[in-house]
Amino acid sequence: MNAALNVEQQFAAATAEHGLVPSEIVADGQLHRFDGPGEKRGKKSGWYVLHTDGIAAGAFGDWRTGLTETWSAQGQHAMTSAERQAYRQRIEQSKAAAATARAELAELAHKKCVTLWDKAVPVLPSHPYVAAKAITPKGAKQIGKVLLIPLYDTAGVLRSLQFIEPDGAKWFKSGGTVGGCYCIIGAEPSRNAPLLICEGWATACSLHEATGYSVAAAMNAGNLLSVAQLLRAQLPEVPMTICADDDTATDGNPGLTKAREAAIAVAALLAVPEFGPDCPAGATDFNDLHMMRGLATVQISVKNAAVPRVAEMAEVAAVPASIGDDSGRLRARFEVSQSGVFYIGIKHDSNTKSDIELPPAWLCDRLEIIGRGEDDAGRGYRILRWNSRGSGTVRITAFPLAMIGEREGWALLRERGMAIATSRAALEKLSGYLQTEGSDELHFVTECGGWTHGAYILPSGEVLGKPSAPLYYRGDTSGASAYTTKGTLAEWRNTVARLAHGNTRPMLSLAVAFAAPLLHLVGLESGGFHLYGPSGAGKTTSAKIGASVWGDPREQVLSWDATALALANAASARNDGLMLLDEMGQGNPEAVSMAAYRLFNGTGKMQGAKDGGNREQARWRVMVLSTGEIDLAAFMSGGGKRTRAGQEVRLASLPADAGKGYGAFDQLNGLANSGQLAEAMETAARQAHGVVGRAFVEHVAGCSDEIANRLRSAIKKTHARLPEGASGQVRRVAARFAVAAEALEIATDEGMTGWNQGDGLAAVMTCFAGWLSRYGIGNREDEQIIAQAEAWFGAHAFSRFIDCFNAAHSGAFPVVHNCAGYRKVDSAGVPFWLVFPGTFAEEIAAGFDKTAASDVLAKAGILQKGNDGKATSKHKTPDQPKESRRFYKFVKTERKDPGE
């Protein structure tokens, strides 16, 4: 046997391993064609080129399936450098010659297929093959008695046709491209629906009819991988299922083996027809299942699709690593390109005794890991950056380490526009990538806006100033669009500030806006101001003037008609900032009461954690600027609710009307009327906003200690000017007005307003005087107790009490419905009232501590305590003349006149 014959035999053996059996092997370096496996005689889709000059080498393949392989009589590791170079050149020449010939044949076949397809007609339901398969024909046509099944590439170009005779005989168009092409049954594959991939057309029809999903028929098992990879590249985020033929009667079960291989390669699920233990002979695919068990069973088998067992494909587990280790051996690694993140695994080739790289496995879109994160509770994060599919918007997020590998974590990334592989194996590798790769630069992660680590975070997530370490804000950004900038500081000063000058309500709004980031410097709690008045008075315009400090006023407006949780989230995002709430009257009194309580309490609702303990509570400090047609107390009473004194102190109500005949305005600043001034103010705020707030924060960050001293001094001076006897509640509100006024003066000192020094202070103190005259200097809760008692006696002083004089001198004891006690007169003829303890606690002091209420009423001269110092005293009544009982003794039904 000569050497050439030995080479030809070796080459023939190599082609046979792939199912290709040329009728003869000619080693002349030329392209030779032959009929492929199962192909009609003369189609000649198989090809080979074999060289025997030098080291024998060649290439072969099958144009129908896209198979291309190379062969050499000697391994490359045993070749010299010159031999290896010659071998590679020869192989490239062989491939190029085959490709050229293939392209010519493919183009000719394409044109013939288009012509045939255009002439064909819809498939008749009575076609013998259709009837035998019990399918509803989709995606095919018919010429004469022959069915035409189109094969398209991913660009939608018709590349070949499969012909099916009435008896089921099949063949492909000679020269047509089958590899990587498929027939679609149902809608075109898209990013929004599952996609099934199977072998035959009849199988695809059954699958579509059972599930309604789009199905790609690859025509044979050998083409499943190519089709799946091409479709995955085109639709990386679409959930895919490879529907296998279960060729149990064929050695190696090629249908299931190739389907599993494809499923693993593209991160798809694997579905296998479930025939049960009594599987009929010859039953292999889902069409067989359809005919024998019905469409419902097909549907169940597809629903039972699972992640293929990677171990059966001898895949090496993922270990993030570099290309090689110290020993020179290859190691598995990740690669990030414009196309995405890929995992490149390694397997050991037993023939060559060397490690080789597996094809890159796509894990997700391009994803950069720019750092690690840690929040105040010690929880860890990875800081991720990617471009959202479709819009291309850059996304940056702090992804919790606890969510890596969890279904919720993958859903979060997909929701924000990232395409991610769906197989378990791919997700496990992606989990490794997220935990171990990328930058380790530490970021501080926070869900709360405002001051942190020396910088200031706006509700948009924008960081102002220079933090001590990189910051990442992962709180509520639903209002981010409101915190943009427009115009310049000079434009804001020359328009917004100029129009507001001399108008106490707009100037107060600006003061509140500037004071918001200063509260922490003097330890003030959350609080705010409420401007109330009829519609059109200018209260909302005044509020928007203040909002222009931080951004677009129209976008910053929130509604009182919101859940307590929504307002809590908004407050957390606006920590150390301004919160603008409009139209209190639109909300439900009970809901507004709860929302106000939580809002000004500065903490979110305590909630349990699913893994035990409690979740970390949200905390904030905000300055609220609210508007409405009535004040808080009137609004609450209209809904049958009483305003707590603390609520009235936290949200100081002030009439929007400045009392000058211009509604909320004191002067018109060159405009003809208040309507024109309001329009000019709103136009100015739309054209210039957001810049001055950023400049103010920059100034505060540079001299916070100095500003804190100024604020403390301003509070001290304001307290010193209060009337003697001012309550602690009044002093708290006075401190808030003082900080607002000083904040406005600080902005003026820095040239931000264009006003004279003292203008801001005068405007805010005018507003404070208006509030004080309305509220009074006493304790608000005491006032409410007295007012409630006075109102009660005004309604019931004579109707619900038994007159002891009449009862003692009448023949019958009087009947008083819903009796509250007894009315008597003293020796001087002055009446007094003895109230049952239960009536006092449940009605007169309702909503208050009864002991505190009795002390307040005694101090006001309405209630007379007993000689023993107790709130009640002992008295006898006509119905029980021998026993003394305890009553609350009221000597007046209204408070003592100061002149008495």
Secondary structure, DSSP 8 states (H G I E B T S, - for coil): --HHHHHHHHHHHHHHTTT---S----SSS-EEE--TT--TT---EEEEEE-SSS-EEEEEETTTTEEEEEESS-GGGS-HHHHHHHHHHHHHHHHHHHHHHHHHHHHHHHHHHHHHHH-EE--TT-HHHHHHT----S-EEETTEEEEEEE-TT--EEEEEEE-TTS-EEE-TT---TT-BEEESS---TTS-EEEES-HHHHHHHHHHH--EEEE-SSGGGHHHHHHHHHHHSTTS-EEEE----TTSTT-HHHHHHHHHHHHTT-EEE-----TT--TT--SHHHHHHHH-HHHHHHHHHT-B---GGGGT--------SB-TTS-B--EEEEETTEEEEE-EEEETTTTEEEE---EEEES--EEEEEEE-TT--EEEEEEEE-TTT--EEEEEEEGGGTTSHHHHHHHHHTT--B--SHHHHHHHHHHHHHSS---EEEEES--EEETTEEE-TTS-EES--SS-EEE-S--TTGGGS--BS-HHHHIIIIIHHHTT-HHHHHHHHHHHHGGGGGGGT--SEEEEEE-STTSSHHHHHHHHHTTTS-HHHH-EESSS-HHHHHHHHHHTTTEEEEEE-GGGS-HHHHHHHHHHHHHTB----B-TTSSB----B--EEEEEEESS-HHHHHHHTT----HHHHHHEEEEES--SSSBTTBS--TT-SSHHHHHHHHHHHHHHSBSHHHHHHHHHHHHSHHHHHHHHHHHHHHHHHTS-TT--HHHHHHHHHHHHHHHHHHHHHHTTSS---TTHHHHHHHHHHHHHHHHH-SS-HHHHHHHHHHHHHHHHHTTTSEEEHHHHHHSSS----TT--EEEEE-TTS-EEEEE-HHHIIIIITTTS-HHHHHHHHHHTTSEE--TTS-S-EEEEETTEEEEEEEEEEES-SS---TT-
